[in-house]
Amino acid sequence: MGTTDDAKNKAEELKGRGKEAAGSLTDDQSLKNEGKGDQAHAQGKQKITEAADAVKGKIDDVKDKLTGH
């Protein structure tokens, strides 16, 4: 996981915001909804990334305790 995934998720979220804004400006409900969906998808992926990072951190803590580091 890490910084690369965070950047990709943020870029996808920003792309979704752009689509939503464009849909609002052009009164295109479909594009607006697509943008909202893109944002939700990116936010969901970010939550998964954060959870995986937290689990990895806990695993590393246990490894350190077992090896005496």
PDB file with SEQRES, HELIX, SHEET and CRYST1 records, atoms N, CA, C and O in Angstrom:
SEQRES   1 A   69  MET GLY THR THR ASP ASP ALA LYS ASN LYS ALA GLU GLU          
SEQRES   2 A   69  LEU LYS GLY ARG GLY LYS GLU ALA ALA GLY SER LEU THR          
SEQRES   3 A   69  ASP ASP GLN SER LEU LYS ASN GLU GLY LYS GLY ASP GLN          
SEQRES   4 A   69  ALA HIS ALA GLN GLY LYS GLN LYS ILE THR GLU ALA ALA          
SEQRES   5 A   69  ASP ALA VAL LYS GLY LYS ILE ASP ASP VAL LYS ASP LYS          
SEQRES   6 A   69  LEU THR GLY HIS                                              
HELIX    1 AA1 THR A    3  THR A   26  1                                  24    
HELIX    2 AA2 GLN A   29  THR A   67  1                                  39    
CRYST1    1.000    1.000    1.000  90.00  90.00  90.00 P 1           1          
ATOM      1  N   MET A   1       0.861  -1.161   0.000  1.00  0.00           N  
ATOM      2  CA  MET A   1       0.000   0.000   0.000  1.00  0.00           C  
ATOM      3  C   MET A   1       0.909   1.226   0.000  1.00  0.00           C  
ATOM      4  O   MET A   1       2.015   1.176  -0.538  1.00  0.00           O  
ATOM      5  N   GLY A   2       0.462   2.302   0.586  1.00  0.00           N  
ATOM      6  CA  GLY A   2       1.370   3.415   0.772  1.00  0.00           C  
ATOM      7  C   GLY A   2       1.041   4.640  -0.025  1.00  0.00           C  
ATOM      8  O   GLY A   2      -0.098   4.873  -0.432  1.00  0.00           O  
ATOM      9  N   THR A   3       2.082   5.422  -0.236  1.00  0.00           N  
ATOM     10  CA  THR A   3       1.931   6.738  -0.836  1.00  0.00           C  
ATOM     11  C   THR A   3       1.388   6.675  -2.258  1.00  0.00           C  
ATOM     12  O   THR A   3       0.564   7.504  -2.647  1.00  0.00           O  
ATOM     13  N   THR A   4       1.843   5.701  -3.033  1.00  0.00           N  
ATOM     14  CA  THR A   4       1.389   5.584  -4.415  1.00  0.00           C  
ATOM     15  C   THR A   4      -0.111   5.334  -4.467  1.00  0.00           C  
ATOM     16  O   THR A   4      -0.824   5.958  -5.252  1.00  0.00           O  
ATOM     17  N   ASP A   5      -0.588   4.416  -3.626  1.00  0.00           N  
ATOM     18  CA  ASP A   5      -2.022   4.131  -3.588  1.00  0.00           C  
ATOM     19  C   ASP A   5      -2.806   5.342  -3.114  1.00  0.00           C  
ATOM     20  O   ASP A   5      -3.880   5.631  -3.641  1.00  0.00           O  
ATOM     21  N   ASP A   6      -2.280   6.052  -2.125  1.00  0.00           N  
ATOM     22  CA  ASP A   6      -2.942   7.259  -1.637  1.00  0.00           C  
ATOM     23  C   ASP A   6      -3.088   8.280  -2.756  1.00  0.00           C  
ATOM     24  O   ASP A   6      -4.143   8.893  -2.915  1.00  0.00           O  
ATOM     25  N   ALA A   7      -2.017   8.457  -3.532  1.00  0.00           N  
ATOM     26  CA  ALA A   7      -2.043   9.430  -4.630  1.00  0.00           C  
ATOM     27  C   ALA A   7      -3.033   9.012  -5.712  1.00  0.00           C  
ATOM     28  O   ALA A   7      -3.765   9.845  -6.246  1.00  0.00           O  
ATOM     29  N   LYS A   8      -3.051   7.731  -6.030  1.00  0.00           N  
ATOM     30  CA  LYS A   8      -3.998   7.239  -7.043  1.00  0.00           C  
ATOM     31  C   LYS A   8      -5.435   7.431  -6.583  1.00  0.00           C  
ATOM     32  O   LYS A   8      -6.291   7.857  -7.358  1.00  0.00           O  
ATOM     33  N   ASN A   9      -5.693   7.115  -5.321  1.00  0.00           N  
ATOM     34  CA  ASN A   9      -7.050   7.274  -4.783  1.00  0.00           C  
ATOM     35  C   ASN A   9      -7.471   8.733  -4.779  1.00  0.00           C  
ATOM     36  O   ASN A   9      -8.612   9.053  -5.110  1.00  0.00           O  
ATOM     37  N   LYS A  10      -6.555   9.618  -4.405  1.00  0.00           N  
ATOM     38  CA  LYS A  10      -6.867  11.054  -4.390  1.00  0.00           C  
ATOM     39  C   LYS A  10      -7.128  11.548  -5.809  1.00  0.00           C  
ATOM     40  O   LYS A  10      -8.046  12.337  -6.035  1.00  0.00           O  
ATOM     41  N   ALA A  11      -6.323  11.085  -6.765  1.00  0.00           N  
ATOM     42  CA  ALA A  11      -6.515  11.495  -8.163  1.00  0.00           C  
ATOM     43  C   ALA A  11      -7.880  11.024  -8.676  1.00  0.00           C  
ATOM     44  O   ALA A  11      -8.572  11.759  -9.380  1.00  0.00           O  
ATOM     45  N   GLU A  12      -8.260   9.792  -8.318  1.00  0.00           N  
ATOM     46  CA  GLU A  12      -9.561   9.274  -8.745  1.00  0.00           C  
ATOM     47  C   GLU A  12     -10.697  10.072  -8.106  1.00  0.00           C  
ATOM     48  O   GLU A  12     -11.710  10.351  -8.748  1.00  0.00           O  
ATOM     49  N   GLU A  13     -10.517  10.437  -6.836  1.00  0.00           N  
ATOM     50  CA  GLU A  13     -11.539  11.236  -6.157  1.00  0.00           C  
ATOM     51  C   GLU A  13     -11.672  12.617  -6.813  1.00  0.00           C  
ATOM     52  O   GLU A  13     -12.782  13.109  -7.016  1.00  0.00           O  
ATOM     53  N   LEU A  14     -10.548  13.226  -7.136  1.00  0.00           N  
ATOM     54  CA  LEU A  14     -10.580  14.545  -7.789  1.00  0.00           C  
ATOM     55  C   LEU A  14     -11.209  14.460  -9.174  1.00  0.00           C  
ATOM     56  O   LEU A  14     -11.946  15.357  -9.584  1.00  0.00           O  
ATOM     57  N   LYS A  15     -10.917  13.384  -9.889  1.00  0.00           N  
ATOM     58  CA  LYS A  15     -11.539  13.173 -11.202  1.00  0.00           C  
ATOM     59  C   LYS A  15     -13.060  13.086 -11.046  1.00  0.00           C  
ATOM     60  O   LYS A  15     -13.810  13.645 -11.846  1.00  0.00           O  
ATOM     61  N   GLY A  16     -13.498  12.379 -10.008  1.00  0.00           N  
ATOM     62  CA  GLY A  16     -14.931  12.263  -9.738  1.00  0.00           C  
ATOM     63  C   GLY A  16     -15.554  13.610  -9.407  1.00  0.00           C  
ATOM     64  O   GLY A  16     -16.669  13.909  -9.833  1.00  0.00           O  
ATOM     65  N   ARG A  17     -14.829  14.420  -8.644  1.00  0.00           N  
ATOM     66  CA  ARG A  17     -15.334  15.757  -8.318  1.00  0.00           C  
ATOM     67  C   ARG A  17     -15.466  16.601  -9.578  1.00  0.00           C  
ATOM     68  O   ARG A  17     -16.417  17.368  -9.731  1.00  0.00           O  
ATOM     69  N   GLY A  18     -14.498  16.449 -10.476  1.00  0.00           N  
ATOM     70  CA  GLY A  18     -14.555  17.182 -11.743  1.00  0.00           C  
ATOM     71  C   GLY A  18     -15.758  16.772 -12.572  1.00  0.00           C  
ATOM     72  O   GLY A  18     -16.448  17.615 -13.145  1.00  0.00           O  
ATOM     73  N   LYS A  19     -16.004  15.467 -12.632  1.00  0.00           N  
ATOM     74  CA  LYS A  19     -17.165  14.971 -13.381  1.00  0.00           C  
ATOM     75  C   LYS A  19     -18.459  15.491 -12.757  1.00  0.00           C  
ATOM     76  O   LYS A  19     -19.373  15.916 -13.463  1.00  0.00           O  
ATOM     77  N   GLU A  20     -18.525  15.451 -11.433  1.00  0.00           N  
ATOM     78  CA  GLU A  20     -19.728  15.935 -10.751  1.00  0.00           C  
ATOM     79  C   GLU A  20     -19.948  17.415 -11.040  1.00  0.00           C  
ATOM     80  O   GLU A  20     -21.072  17.841 -11.304  1.00  0.00           O  
ATOM     81  N   ALA A  21     -18.873  18.194 -10.989  1.00  0.00           N  
ATOM     82  CA  ALA A  21     -18.980  19.628 -11.264  1.00  0.00           C  
ATOM     83  C   ALA A  21     -19.394  19.877 -12.711  1.00  0.00           C  
ATOM     84  O   ALA A  21     -20.238  20.728 -12.987  1.00  0.00           O  
ATOM     85  N   ALA A  22     -18.789  19.124 -13.632  1.00  0.00           N  
ATOM     86  CA  ALA A  22     -19.147  19.285 -15.051  1.00  0.00           C  
ATOM     87  C   ALA A  22     -20.608  18.910 -15.268  1.00  0.00           C  
ATOM     88  O   ALA A  22     -21.316  19.569 -16.030  1.00  0.00           O  
ATOM     89  N   GLY A  23     -21.055  17.860 -14.605  1.00  0.00           N  
ATOM     90  CA  GLY A  23     -22.456  17.459 -14.713  1.00  0.00           C  
ATOM     91  C   GLY A  23     -23.395  18.513 -14.162  1.00  0.00           C  
ATOM     92  O   GLY A  23     -24.480  18.729 -14.701  1.00  0.00           O  
ATOM     93  N   SER A  24     -22.983  19.166 -13.094  1.00  0.00           N  
ATOM     94  CA  SER A  24     -23.800  20.241 -12.521  1.00  0.00           C  
ATOM     95  C   SER A  24     -23.874  21.434 -13.469  1.00  0.00           C  
ATOM     96  O   SER A  24     -24.934  22.025 -13.670  1.00  0.00           O  
ATOM     97  N   LEU A  25     -22.724  21.771 -14.045  1.00  0.00           N  
ATOM     98  CA  LEU A  25     -22.683  22.926 -14.950  1.00  0.00           C  
ATOM     99  C   LEU A  25     -23.483  22.704 -16.224  1.00  0.00           C  
ATOM    100  O   LEU A  25     -24.116  23.625 -16.742  1.00  0.00           O  
ATOM    101  N   THR A  26     -23.448  21.478 -16.721  1.00  0.00           N  
ATOM    102  CA  THR A  26     -24.134  21.178 -17.984  1.00  0.00           C  
ATOM    103  C   THR A  26     -25.520  20.597 -17.772  1.00  0.00           C  
ATOM    104  O   THR A  26     -26.213  20.261 -18.733  1.00  0.00           O  
ATOM    105  N   ASP A  27     -25.924  20.477 -16.522  1.00  0.00           N  
ATOM    106  CA  ASP A  27     -27.213  19.892 -16.157  1.00  0.00           C  
ATOM    107  C   ASP A  27     -27.334  18.460 -16.683  1.00  0.00           C  
ATOM    108  O   ASP A  27     -28.395  18.034 -17.139  1.00  0.00           O  
ATOM    109  N   ASP A  28     -26.208  17.728 -16.607  1.00  0.00           N  
ATOM    110  CA  ASP A  28     -26.143  16.331 -17.035  1.00  0.00           C  
ATOM    111  C   ASP A  28     -26.146  15.456 -15.783  1.00  0.00           C  
ATOM    112  O   ASP A  28     -25.102  15.229 -15.172  1.00  0.00           O  
ATOM    113  N   GLN A  29     -27.309  14.978 -15.415  1.00  0.00           N  
ATOM    114  CA  GLN A  29     -27.462  14.202 -14.177  1.00  0.00           C  
ATOM    115  C   GLN A  29     -26.652  12.913 -14.231  1.00  0.00           C  
ATOM    116  O   GLN A  29     -26.110  12.480 -13.213  1.00  0.00           O  
ATOM    117  N   SER A  30     -26.564  12.299 -15.400  1.00  0.00           N  
ATOM    118  CA  SER A  30     -25.811  11.063 -15.539  1.00  0.00           C  
ATOM    119  C   SER A  30     -24.327  11.286 -15.225  1.00  0.00           C  
ATOM    120  O   SER A  30     -23.721  10.500 -14.498  1.00  0.00           O  
ATOM    121  N   LEU A  31     -23.750  12.348 -15.771  1.00  0.00           N  
ATOM    122  CA  LEU A  31     -22.348  12.666 -15.515  1.00  0.00           C  
ATOM    123  C   LEU A  31     -22.133  13.031 -14.053  1.00  0.00           C  
ATOM    124  O   LEU A  31     -21.128  12.655 -13.451  1.00  0.00           O  
ATOM    125  N   LYS A  32     -23.070  13.756 -13.496  1.00  0.00           N  
ATOM    126  CA  LYS A  32     -23.001  14.132 -12.083  1.00  0.00           C  
ATOM    127  C   LYS A  32     -23.006  12.878 -11.206  1.00  0.00           C  
ATOM    128  O   LYS A  32     -22.205  12.765 -10.278  1.00  0.00           O  
ATOM    129  N   ASN A  33     -23.898  11.947 -11.495  1.00  0.00           N  
ATOM    130  CA  ASN A  33     -23.967  10.699 -10.727  1.00  0.00           C  
ATOM    131  C   ASN A  33     -22.708   9.854 -10.915  1.00  0.00           C  
ATOM    132  O   ASN A  33     -22.232   9.223  -9.971  1.00  0.00           O  
ATOM    133  N   GLU A  34     -22.177   9.842 -12.122  1.00  0.00           N  
ATOM    134  CA  GLU A  34     -20.942   9.102 -12.383  1.00  0.00           C  
ATOM    135  C   GLU A  34     -19.798   9.674 -11.535  1.00  0.00           C  
ATOM    136  O   GLU A  34     -18.993   8.931 -10.975  1.00  0.00           O  
ATOM    137  N   GLY A  35     -19.745  10.985 -11.454  1.00  0.00           N  
ATOM    138  CA  GLY A  35     -18.726  11.629 -10.631  1.00  0.00           C  
ATOM    139  C   GLY A  35     -18.871  11.274  -9.171  1.00  0.00           C  
ATOM    140  O   GLY A  35     -17.878  11.006  -8.495  1.00  0.00           O  
ATOM    141  N   LYS A  36     -20.088  11.267  -8.679  1.00  0.00           N  
ATOM    142  CA  LYS A  36     -20.326  10.881  -7.283  1.00  0.00           C  
ATOM    143  C   LYS A  36     -19.912   9.434  -7.052  1.00  0.00           C  
ATOM    144  O   LYS A  36     -19.338   9.103  -6.015  1.00  0.00           O  
ATOM    145  N   GLY A  37     -20.205   8.576  -8.019  1.00  0.00           N  
ATOM    146  CA  GLY A  37     -19.809   7.168  -7.915  1.00  0.00           C  
ATOM    147  C   GLY A  37     -18.299   7.008  -7.898  1.00  0.00           C  
ATOM    148  O   GLY A  37     -17.758   6.218  -7.124  1.00  0.00           O  
ATOM    149  N   ASP A  38     -17.619   7.764  -8.757  1.00  0.00           N  
ATOM    150  CA  ASP A  38     -16.154   7.723  -8.784  1.00  0.00           C  
ATOM    151  C   ASP A  38     -15.583   8.150  -7.427  1.00  0.00           C  
ATOM    152  O   ASP A  38     -14.635   7.544  -6.926  1.00  0.00           O  
ATOM    153  N   GLN A  39     -16.157   9.175  -6.850  1.00  0.00           N  
ATOM    154  CA  GLN A  39     -15.688   9.659  -5.545  1.00  0.00           C  
ATOM    155  C   GLN A  39     -15.898   8.596  -4.464  1.00  0.00           C  
ATOM    156  O   GLN A  39     -15.010   8.346  -3.649  1.00  0.00           O  
ATOM    157  N   ALA A  40     -17.056   7.987  -4.465  1.00  0.00           N  
ATOM    158  CA  ALA A  40     -17.356   6.965  -3.460  1.00  0.00           C  
ATOM    159  C   ALA A  40     -16.419   5.767  -3.619  1.00  0.00           C  
ATOM    160  O   ALA A  40     -15.946   5.202  -2.633  1.00  0.00           O  
ATOM    161  N   HIS A  41     -16.159   5.392  -4.862  1.00  0.00           N  
ATOM    162  CA  HIS A  41     -15.262   4.273  -5.133  1.00  0.00           C  
ATOM    163  C   HIS A  41     -13.860   4.591  -4.621  1.00  0.00           C  
ATOM    164  O   HIS A  41     -13.234   3.756  -3.968  1.00  0.00           O  
ATOM    165  N   ALA A  42     -13.372   5.780  -4.910  1.00  0.00           N  
ATOM    166  CA  ALA A  42     -12.034   6.187  -4.463  1.00  0.00           C  
ATOM    167  C   ALA A  42     -11.958   6.239  -2.940  1.00  0.00           C  
ATOM    168  O   ALA A  42     -10.963   5.816  -2.352  1.00  0.00           O  
ATOM    169  N   GLN A  43     -12.987   6.745  -2.313  1.00  0.00           N  
ATOM    170  CA  GLN A  43     -12.991   6.825  -0.851  1.00  0.00           C  
ATOM    171  C   GLN A  43     -13.017   5.429  -0.231  1.00  0.00           C  
ATOM    172  O   GLN A  43     -12.382   5.185   0.795  1.00  0.00           O  
ATOM    173  N   GLY A  44     -13.751   4.525  -0.855  1.00  0.00           N  
ATOM    174  CA  GLY A  44     -13.781   3.145  -0.373  1.00  0.00           C  
ATOM    175  C   GLY A  44     -12.418   2.487  -0.497  1.00  0.00           C  
ATOM    176  O   GLY A  44     -11.969   1.803   0.423  1.00  0.00           O  
ATOM    177  N   LYS A  45     -11.758   2.691  -1.631  1.00  0.00           N  
ATOM    178  CA  LYS A  45     -10.424   2.142  -1.813  1.00  0.00           C  
ATOM    179  C   LYS A  45      -9.441   2.732  -0.808  1.00  0.00           C  
ATOM    180  O   LYS A  45      -8.549   2.033  -0.326  1.00  0.00           O  
ATOM    181  N   GLN A  46      -9.597   3.999  -0.495  1.00  0.00           N  
ATOM    182  CA  GLN A  46      -8.716   4.643   0.477  1.00  0.00           C  
ATOM    183  C   GLN A  46      -8.908   4.027   1.861  1.00  0.00           C  
ATOM    184  O   GLN A  46      -7.934   3.805   2.579  1.00  0.00           O  
ATOM    185  N   LYS A  47     -10.142   3.751   2.236  1.00  0.00           N  
ATOM    186  CA  LYS A  47     -10.420   3.127   3.537  1.00  0.00           C  
ATOM    187  C   LYS A  47      -9.782   1.740   3.607  1.00  0.00           C  
ATOM    188  O   LYS A  47      -9.232   1.358   4.640  1.00  0.00           O  
ATOM    189  N   ILE A  48      -9.858   0.993   2.511  1.00  0.00           N  
ATOM    190  CA  ILE A  48      -9.247  -0.337   2.460  1.00  0.00           C  
ATOM    191  C   ILE A  48      -7.733  -0.216   2.596  1.00  0.00           C  
ATOM    192  O   ILE A  48      -7.108  -0.993   3.318  1.00  0.00           O  
ATOM    193  N   THR A  49      -7.145   0.757   1.903  1.00  0.00           N  
ATOM    194  CA  THR A  49      -5.704   0.986   1.985  1.00  0.00           C  
ATOM    195  C   THR A  49      -5.303   1.317   3.414  1.00  0.00           C  
ATOM    196  O   THR A  49      -4.311   0.787   3.916  1.00  0.00           O  
ATOM    197  N   GLU A  50      -6.053   2.177   4.069  1.00  0.00           N  
ATOM    198  CA  GLU A  50      -5.753   2.563   5.452  1.00  0.00           C  
ATOM    199  C   GLU A  50      -5.860   1.356   6.392  1.00  0.00           C  
ATOM    200  O   GLU A  50      -5.031   1.183   7.285  1.00  0.00           O  
ATOM    201  N   ALA A  51      -6.874   0.534   6.185  1.00  0.00           N  
ATOM    202  CA  ALA A  51      -7.045  -0.649   7.031  1.00  0.00           C  
ATOM    203  C   ALA A  51      -5.898  -1.631   6.816  1.00  0.00           C  
ATOM    204  O   ALA A  51      -5.372  -2.193   7.776  1.00  0.00           O  
ATOM    205  N   ALA A  52      -5.513  -1.836   5.570  1.00  0.00           N  
ATOM    206  CA  ALA A  52      -4.404  -2.748   5.277  1.00  0.00           C  
ATOM    207  C   ALA A  52      -3.106  -2.234   5.883  1.00  0.00           C  
ATOM    208  O   ALA A  52      -2.318  -3.013   6.419  1.00  0.00           O  
ATOM    209  N   ASP A  53      -2.883  -0.931   5.799  1.00  0.00           N  
ATOM    210  CA  ASP A  53      -1.687  -0.347   6.404  1.00  0.00           C  
ATOM    211  C   ASP A  53      -1.688  -0.534   7.922  1.00  0.00           C  
ATOM    212  O   ASP A  53      -0.644  -0.808   8.514  1.00  0.00           O  
ATOM    213  N   ALA A  54      -2.843  -0.386   8.545  1.00  0.00           N  
ATOM    214  CA  ALA A  54      -2.950  -0.563   9.991  1.00  0.00           C  
ATOM    215  C   ALA A  54      -2.655  -2.013  10.379  1.00  0.00           C  
ATOM    216  O   ALA A  54      -1.950  -2.266  11.356  1.00  0.00           O  
ATOM    217  N   VAL A  55      -3.193  -2.958   9.617  1.00  0.00           N  
ATOM    218  CA  VAL A  55      -2.947  -4.374   9.888  1.00  0.00           C  
ATOM    219  C   VAL A  55      -1.466  -4.680   9.714  1.00  0.00           C  
ATOM    220  O   VAL A  55      -0.874  -5.374  10.539  1.00  0.00           O  
ATOM    221  N   LYS A  56      -0.869  -4.168   8.650  1.00  0.00           N  
ATOM    222  CA  LYS A  56       0.555  -4.388   8.418  1.00  0.00           C  
ATOM    223  C   LYS A  56       1.380  -3.831   9.582  1.00  0.00           C  
ATOM    224  O   LYS A  56       2.337  -4.463  10.026  1.00  0.00           O  
ATOM    225  N   GLY A  57       1.012  -2.670  10.061  1.00  0.00           N  
ATOM    226  CA  GLY A  57       1.711  -2.084  11.196  1.00  0.00           C  
ATOM    227  C   GLY A  57       1.628  -2.955  12.433  1.00  0.00           C  
ATOM    228  O   GLY A  57       2.617  -3.118  13.147  1.00  0.00           O  
ATOM    229  N   LYS A  58       0.454  -3.518  12.694  1.00  0.00           N  
ATOM    230  CA  LYS A  58       0.278  -4.397  13.855  1.00  0.00           C  
ATOM    231  C   LYS A  58       1.085  -5.681  13.690  1.00  0.00           C  
ATOM    232  O   LYS A  58       1.671  -6.172  14.655  1.00  0.00           O  
ATOM    233  N   ILE A  59       1.119  -6.218  12.495  1.00  0.00           N  
ATOM    234  CA  ILE A  59       1.908  -7.421  12.231  1.00  0.00           C  
ATOM    235  C   ILE A  59       3.386  -7.131  12.463  1.00  0.00           C  
ATOM    236  O   ILE A  59       4.099  -7.935  13.063  1.00  0.00           O  
ATOM    237  N   ASP A  60       3.834  -5.990  11.989  1.00  0.00           N  
ATOM    238  CA  ASP A  60       5.235  -5.601  12.203  1.00  0.00           C  
ATOM    239  C   ASP A  60       5.544  -5.457  13.692  1.00  0.00           C  
ATOM    240  O   ASP A  60       6.623  -5.840  14.143  1.00  0.00           O  
ATOM    241  N   ASP A  61       4.596  -4.904  14.459  1.00  0.00           N  
ATOM    242  CA  ASP A  61       4.787  -4.772  15.908  1.00  0.00           C  
ATOM    243  C   ASP A  61       4.958  -6.142  16.567  1.00  0.00           C  
ATOM    244  O   ASP A  61       5.824  -6.323  17.423  1.00  0.00           O  
ATOM    245  N   VAL A  62       4.130  -7.098  16.163  1.00  0.00           N  
ATOM    246  CA  VAL A  62       4.206  -8.447  16.723  1.00  0.00           C  
ATOM    247  C   VAL A  62       5.533  -9.098  16.332  1.00  0.00           C  
ATOM    248  O   VAL A  62       6.180  -9.737  17.162  1.00  0.00           O  
ATOM    249  N   LYS A  63       5.935  -8.939  15.079  1.00  0.00           N  
ATOM    250  CA  LYS A  63       7.219  -9.501  14.637  1.00  0.00           C  
ATOM    251  C   LYS A  63       8.365  -8.922  15.461  1.00  0.00           C  
ATOM    252  O   LYS A  63       9.266  -9.649  15.881  1.00  0.00           O  
ATOM    253  N   ASP A  64       8.327  -7.616  15.689  1.00  0.00           N  
ATOM    254  CA  ASP A  64       9.380  -6.960  16.473  1.00  0.00           C  
ATOM    255  C   ASP A  64       9.434  -7.521  17.898  1.00  0.00           C  
ATOM    256  O   ASP A  64      10.516  -7.756  18.435  1.00  0.00           O  
ATOM    257  N   LYS A  65       8.276  -7.730  18.498  1.00  0.00           N  
ATOM    258  CA  LYS A  65       8.235  -8.270  19.860  1.00  0.00           C  
ATOM    259  C   LYS A  65       8.763  -9.694  19.899  1.00  0.00           C  
ATOM    260  O   LYS A  65       9.475 -10.075  20.828  1.00  0.00           O  
ATOM    261  N   LEU A  66       8.415 -10.471  18.898  1.00  0.00           N  
ATOM    262  CA  LEU A  66       8.861 -11.876  18.866  1.00  0.00           C  
ATOM    263  C   LEU A  66      10.366 -11.998  18.613  1.00  0.00           C  
ATOM    264  O   LEU A  66      11.014 -12.920  19.108  1.00  0.00           O  
ATOM    265  N   THR A  67      10.911 -11.064  17.841  1.00  0.00           N  
ATOM    266  CA  THR A  67      12.345 -11.131  17.533  1.00  0.00           C  
ATOM    267  C   THR A  67      13.176 -10.319  18.502  1.00  0.00           C  
ATOM    268  O   THR A  67      14.404 -10.344  18.430  1.00  0.00           O  
ATOM    269  N   GLY A  68      12.531  -9.596  19.411  1.00  0.00           N  
ATOM    270  CA  GLY A  68      13.234  -8.833  20.419  1.00  0.00           C  
ATOM    271  C   GLY A  68      13.766  -7.490  19.928  1.00  0.00           C  
ATOM    272  O   GLY A  68      14.708  -6.954  20.512  1.00  0.00           O  
ATOM    273  N   HIS A  69      13.197  -6.954  18.897  1.00  0.00           N  
ATOM    274  CA  HIS A  69      13.653  -5.650  18.364  1.00  0.00           C  
ATOM    275  C   HIS A  69      12.869  -4.512  18.948  1.00  0.00           C  
ATOM    276  O   HIS A  69      13.118  -3.354  18.612  1.00  0.00           O  
TER     277      HIS A  69                                                      
END                                                                             
